[in-house]
Amino acid sequence: DIQMTQSPSSLSASVGDRATITCRASQSISNYLNWYQQKPGKAPKLLIYAVSSLQSGVPSRFSGSGSGTHFTLTISSLQPEDFASYYCQQTYSSPYTFGQGTKLEYK
Amino acid sequence: EVQLLESGGGLVQPGGSLRLSCVVSGFTFSSYAMSWVRQAPGKGLEWVSGISYSGGSTYYADSVKGRLTISRDNSKNTLYLQMNSLRAEDTAVYYCAKDRGNSGSYGLDYWGQGTLVTVSS
């Protein structure tokens, strides 16, 4: 199975800051990498698919990059509604594993 | 409007069985792959199982293989998860989710609200 490792596990930041979350795969997954946001008590929301494609309705301050085994999610200027948990997921091969998550908290 | 509504969760004893259902509306169900994803209390997301648009291909996490079975009835716009030989570690909120594509997975773009399964004596 492909293991997905996110870092950091938690991140403290302020409104207006730039935030970067990293996801590493245990083997190459081409561009089969997705990012989700989850707020407490709510279902996850797809932010980015295929490494860098923005899901419809997602603000342009969210962006994704990377290839092979190393990927990043960047939020260019944090807004109050962005403080949540974030997960990467590989869909290159089954089982379609998630990273362990990154909790973005107020500093 | 796309909607996914899970049901069937509840309290079950270890070794017991449960069947989850997910009724969908607002899109052509028979054209898209679907998945089940779970989240144990206070933990991260775990992909559990997926099924192609036709039901001809199914996929499972190692942790549930042989105990959980995914299926779909395209005539009823319904996704199922049959859960047998349940263990305490299966306790979680179970989400059904729609895939962007029709086979494999290309990202899960719509999710239900989740149904809680608790395995305990």
HADDOCK unambig.tbl for C-alpha pairs under 7 A between the chains (distance, minus, plus):
assign (segid A and resid 34 and name CA) (segid B and resid 107 and name CA) 6.08 0.50 0.50
assign (segid A and resid 43 and name CA) (segid B and resid 111 and name CA) 6.38 0.50 0.50
assign (segid A and resid 43 and name CA) (segid B and resid 112 and name CA) 6.91 0.50 0.50
assign (segid A and resid 43 and name CA) (segid B and resid 113 and name CA) 5.84 0.50 0.50
assign (segid A and resid 46 and name CA) (segid B and resid 108 and name CA) 6.45 0.50 0.50
assign (segid A and resid 46 and name CA) (segid B and resid 109 and name CA) 5.45 0.50 0.50
assign (segid A and resid 49 and name CA) (segid B and resid 107 and name CA) 5.87 0.50 0.50
assign (segid A and resid 91 and name CA) (segid B and resid 105 and name CA) 5.56 0.50 0.50
assign (segid A and resid 91 and name CA) (segid B and resid 106 and name CA) 6.41 0.50 0.50
assign (segid A and resid 94 and name CA) (segid B and resid 59 and name CA) 6.48 0.50 0.50
assign (segid A and resid 95 and name CA) (segid B and resid 59 and name CA) 6.97 0.50 0.50
assign (segid A and resid 95 and name CA) (segid B and resid 60 and name CA) 6.16 0.50 0.50
assign (segid A and resid 95 and name CA) (segid B and resid 61 and name CA) 5.15 0.50 0.50
assign (segid A and resid 96 and name CA) (segid B and resid 47 and name CA) 6.20 0.50 0.50
assign (segid A and resid 97 and name CA) (segid B and resid 46 and name CA) 6.90 0.50 0.50
assign (segid A and resid 97 and name CA) (segid B and resid 47 and name CA) 6.05 0.50 0.50
assign (segid A and resid 98 and name CA) (segid B and resid 45 and name CA) 6.47 0.50 0.50
assign (segid A and resid 98 and name CA) (segid B and resid 46 and name CA) 6.33 0.50 0.50
assign (segid A and resid 98 and name CA) (segid B and resid 47 and name CA) 6.93 0.50 0.50
assign (segid A and resid 100 and name CA) (segid B and resid 44 and name CA) 5.73 0.50 0.50
assign (segid A and resid 101 and name CA) (segid B and resid 44 and name CA) 6.21 0.50 0.50
